[in-house]
Every structure is written in C-alpha cells, then in structure tokens.
Amino acid sequence: MPDTAKAALIDELARVVGKNYVLSTPLSLALYECDAETMDVARPDLVVLPKSTEEVQKVVELANKYSMPFTARGAATGLSGGATTIYGGISLVLTRMNRILRIDPKDMVAEVEVGVTNLSVSHAAAPYGLYFAPDPSSQSASTIGGNLAENSGGPHTLKYGMTIHHVLSTKVVLPDGSVTVFGGRSKDKLSLDLLGLMVGSEGTLGIATEATVRLLPRSRFVETMLAYFPSVGTGGQAVSEIVAHGVIPAAMEMIDSLTLNAVEDYLHMGLNRAAGSLLIVELDGPQESIHVQRQIVESVAKENGALSLNWAKDDKERALIWKARKTSFGALGRIAPHGYVLDGVIPRSKLKEAIERIAEIGEKHKLTIANVYHAGDGNLHPCLLYHRENEDEVKRVMLAGKEILELCVELGGTLSGEHGIGIEKVHEMPMAFSAHDLAAMTWIKNAFDPRSICNPGKIIPQLKSCGESGMRPLLRHKLLSGC
Ligand SMILES: Cc1cc2nc3c(=O)[nH]c(=O)nc-3n(C[C@H](O)[C@H](O)[C@H](O)COP(=O)(O)OP(=O)(O)OC[C@H]3O[C@@H](n4cnc5c(N)ncnc54)[C@H](O)[C@@H]3O)c2cc1C
C-alpha cells in the first residue's frame, strides 16, 4: 500500500479507536509478528486494539475500504500460527475487550467479551459454585475468543468435551463489516448451525466479539492419582484398559521421562526421575461412583506394572500434580530454547505403536522429542526440541513433524486435536482431506469472505506458489521448497 494511503488509513483508524491503539512503529509491530508457534514469523502492517463491537465493526469496514487483510488476535498463545499475519495487514487485537458482562447462576451461563481470559470466567463463576469447563493448559492467558476460534480442549475434554460443547452463542463481525449473532441462549434447531461453523474456524469466517458460554456446577468430590510406569508403552496400555473397563475419568494425562525430568528440574517436587512415564488420572462425580472407579483404576494400573501410585490427599496436593502437567512445555525450555509442539490424534488403542514409531522418527532425524499426551483421548503432543539458529536442525524438525502427522493419519487419526491448522499444518491438509472436502471448505470460506480479506491463507491450502500468492516469506517455505 502506498505510504499516503497508509497514512490516511492510520488517521481514520485512530479516529475510531484512539491514536494510542493504532501501532505502526517497527518495534511495536515486531511484538505481534507471531503467536506461540514461533517458526512462522510475518510482521503485520498495523496493529489495532479496539474496545467494543462497534469499534471492531468500523475497523473491518476500513480494512475493506483500503483492501487490507485483517487477522484477529487474542493472547497469541495459539500453536499453529493462526494469528500470524502471513499476508501482512491489520493485526486486530481483542484483549482490551475483556469484560465479563453477566453471570447468570440460575440459567448457568456467562455473557462475556471475547478478550477475557478463560480462567477469569471460572473465577467470576466460582462464588456460585460454577465454572467454565474447557481448560486448555494456557487457560490463565488464552482468551475466550481464541478458545472459540480454535475449538480448544484441555485435560478435562475427555469427559466434558471441547469449547463447542460449552458455547451457546457468539456475536460476530462478518468479513464485510456487518454484525450478526450465531446461536442463542435456548435450545434451537430452527436454522443452519452457523455457530457450529464459527467455532473452530480459526478466525477465517469473522471476528467474534462477545460470547454466551455454558457454566457447569463444580463437582464436590474429586480424586486425583499420580502413577509412575516403567515405560510410556505400559502407561499407555493402562490408559486404554481403564476406558475399556467402562471408566471415563475426568482427565487422563501422561508425560514421558524426558518431560518428567525437566519438570522436576523446574519444580523440585520429588517426582520419580527413574520412571519411564507419569500418568495423572482424575475422577469426579458422586462419591460412591468415584469409590468404585478408584478401585478399577488402581487395579488396572498395577496389572500394567505401575511402579507406584498415590492419590492426592487434599486440594493443595492436587494443585501441585496439575502444576507438573501444566508447566511441562515451559519446563522443556530448560533443554532447548525452541520447541515445535505437534497435536496429532490417534485411536487410543494405538498409543503404544504411535509412541514407538515417533521415537524411531526422532532417531532417524537425530532430534530430541519430548512427549506430553492427553492420553485419554489419544491426542499426542510430541514436542520437537530445536535451536532456531541451526537451519539444518529446523529443517529436520519440519520433516520429522510431517512424518509424525503422516503416522497419525495412517493409524486412523488426524492432524489436530485442538491446536488447529493455521499456517503450520495447511500443507498437510490433503493428507487428511480429499479434494472434494477441501472444495467444500473453500465454498464456505468464499461465501463468508468473498474478498479473502479475513485471516487469509489459513486452514485451506492454496494452489498458488509462494511468489504468486503475495504471502510473506516464511522460514518453512524457504527450507522445504526453496521459496
Ligand atoms: C503452554 C501452552 C499450552 C497450551 N495448551 C493447550 C491446551 O491444553 N488445549 C488447547 O486446545 N490449546 C492449548 N494451547 C493453544 C492455545 O492456547 C489455544 O489455541 C487458545 O485457545 C488460543 O487462544 P488465544 O487467545 O491465545 O488465541 P490466539 O493465539 O491469539 O488466536 C488463535 C486463533 O484464533 C483466532 N482468534 C482469536 N480471537 C478471535 C476472535 N475474537 N474471533 C475470531 N477469531 C479469533 C486467531 O485469528 C487465530 O487464528 C496451548 C498453548 C500454549 C502456549
């Protein structure tokens, strides 16, 4: 865009949101050049921080007037480059829209602006004995808008489902600047499920500005077990068998020995460094049912060679167990400065095979791979550790990542359980979807966004080559296809 047009746009944007909330200096733009998937970096032309739906609407109208793409951004904890502005344009940051508008304990819903963090919603609902169930490990930072756009899950997804199961409606600014509401507070089967389309669309169909979410009563009885196994395979086998025995725990999470040791180096909480894996199982519900389930879980764990197992004595001990799990990715920073976290899914029964073959892929590419699993739902998070300045290592990380995704698909799984496709897995989409599937996705995208102005280049692969498309050069393209 010519400098004069850009200056005019900045002027008009400043009149909408205030001049402090339009950022254009190289330093401030650099702060918004990626999300938590730091391999793909592309600087926006402008950063705009609106405070209301009306302001978002006017910003989107101006983006259309100046033909400038725009990309929604919450807390940028995304792990697939969804908020990264690969075509430049406006990074539309929603974190100033962080009000909780209403908690309705009778109907058990919360009405919120999308920039509010996930955990703040549960904190606001706590005095009523309620909480917001989706609990991504990033929940203290990630926003409801980001959770909705990624259809985020978390450790308790196994029993309570993904974000889609807890959102009743959302107010959306569509790519042309019009405002609409998808869904409603009451059960509704009258229309097309546009809410279902919006949730998980990674900011490609519009900008959510408000949401009404379902709250659940907090269970009075919770039991949390920490068990050690000689290997990831034996722990994985226990996970499969627990479910096969008819027990659906609230959560079943596993970390491997490398991660366990990194966490122990960080937290010094007395974890068993010699174990091959650590399994967390959480049960909740009526006390009698927990009692029965606890016996089944214990006996399955022992039959599968558990080295030891302990149940948390109180909430403090439970919180510490969860801290070990939720800080695991951060703790891996002690081993290498960068980690590429994958998110493939496999049928739970294939856990052991997947784990062994991921280790083989790591050996083949001479990479260190740490593993964290939402084991209960077969969602793998292999973390490929690397040093960004070592281009050869980065290239091997990308090749190994691709092979791991191929493996997940081969085993009957798919590319992503919760982190989304973004830019990171866009080229792998044909592994999991036919040309017809992708064409159907393209129709939907074109119906919402015919100008391809709303978070372009995400989810759906484009046939154009890098040079033709106008996309900013990304490291993965340079290393893998030389453009
Ligand atoms: C340490 C760590 C742990 C994590 N653990 C989990 C986990 O357990 N489960 C899980 O599912 N994810 C996890 N994630 C990934 C990430 O936290 C989630 O995807 C989260 O929902 C992103 O929220 P955000 O506010 O950071 O969104 P961002 O990263 O800012 O954006 C994510 C996507 O949503 C779009 N978007 C953001 N706001 C809006 C909006 N208002 N309207 C439309 N589109 C919007 C963006 O364009 C982008 O495509 C983790 C990430 C980290 C760093």
The ligand as a Gaussian input file, in Angstrom:
#p B3LYP/6-31G(d) Opt

LIG

0 1
 C        1.742000     -23.513000      27.003000
 C        0.542000     -23.701000      26.105000
 C       -0.373000     -24.678000      26.416000
 C       -1.491000     -24.876000      25.587000
 N       -2.407000     -25.835000      25.932000
 C       -3.492000     -26.005000      25.178000
 C       -4.462000     -26.986000      25.534000
 O       -4.339000     -27.695000      26.536000
 N       -5.538000     -27.120000      24.727000
 C       -5.721000     -26.337000      23.614000
 O       -6.735000     -26.503000      22.933000
 N       -4.812000     -25.414000      23.269000
 C       -3.724000     -25.219000      24.013000
 N       -2.803000     -24.269000      23.649000
 C       -3.021000     -23.481000      22.420000
 C       -3.749000     -22.135000      22.650000
 O       -3.571000     -21.697000      23.965000
 C       -5.234000     -22.231000      22.312000
 O       -5.399000     -22.468000      20.939000
 C       -6.004000     -20.951000      22.686000
 O       -7.385000     -21.159000      22.535000
 C       -5.617000     -19.728000      21.876000
 O       -6.189000     -18.589000      22.488000
 P       -5.555000     -17.144000      22.256000
 O       -6.405000     -16.140000      22.932000
 O       -4.143000     -17.125000      22.630000
 O       -5.733000     -17.014000      20.678000
 P       -4.695000     -16.531000      19.576000
 O       -3.488000     -17.384000      19.591000
 O       -4.487000     -15.076000      19.685000
 O       -5.524000     -16.828000      18.252000
 C       -5.795000     -18.160000      17.882000
 C       -6.682000     -18.164000      16.624000
 O       -7.947000     -17.654000      16.954000
 C       -8.279000     -16.528000      16.128000
 N       -8.993000     -15.603000      17.007000
 C       -8.576000     -15.093000      18.188000
 N       -9.539000     -14.333000      18.725000
 C      -10.577000     -14.363000      17.847000
 C      -11.856000     -13.760000      17.809000
 N      -12.267000     -12.971000      18.801000
 N      -12.664000     -14.001000      16.753000
 C      -12.250000     -14.792000      15.730000
 N      -11.056000     -15.373000      15.710000
 C      -10.240000     -15.175000      16.759000
 C       -6.947000     -16.012000      15.616000
 O       -7.105000     -15.360000      14.370000
 C       -6.163000     -17.304000      15.476000
 O       -6.477000     -17.940000      14.272000
 C       -1.674000     -24.060000      24.440000
 C       -0.739000     -23.076000      24.148000
 C        0.365000     -22.890000      24.960000
 C        1.347000     -21.813000      24.613000

